Amino acid sequence: MRIKEIEAKIARLEASPRFSGLARLTDVELDRQIVLGLNKMASEWPSLGAMVSDLRESPMPADKELAGQIEGFITDWQAQQRQKAAQ
């Protein structure tokens, strides 16, 4: 999936009535929605990791940047989950 396709999906989400509801979500609920969205985006690949790998290998700088952003989010989210489990 190219960055333009992802941007189009985001634009459709932002235009939907559901998007305005995201503003009222807690950080935990918002993170959950992001993870669900990432999983939906990755449905065209065998895994989220495969999608990120394909984005990393893309010749387009925007795809590579998106891969880095997704990896950063996942890393932070996993750390939060481990921290919650340790409490």
Secondary structure as UniProt FT lines:
FT   HELIX           3..15
FT   HELIX           17..22
FT   TURN            23..24
FT   HELIX           27..41
FT   HELIX           42..44
FT   HELIX           48..57
FT   HELIX           61..86
//
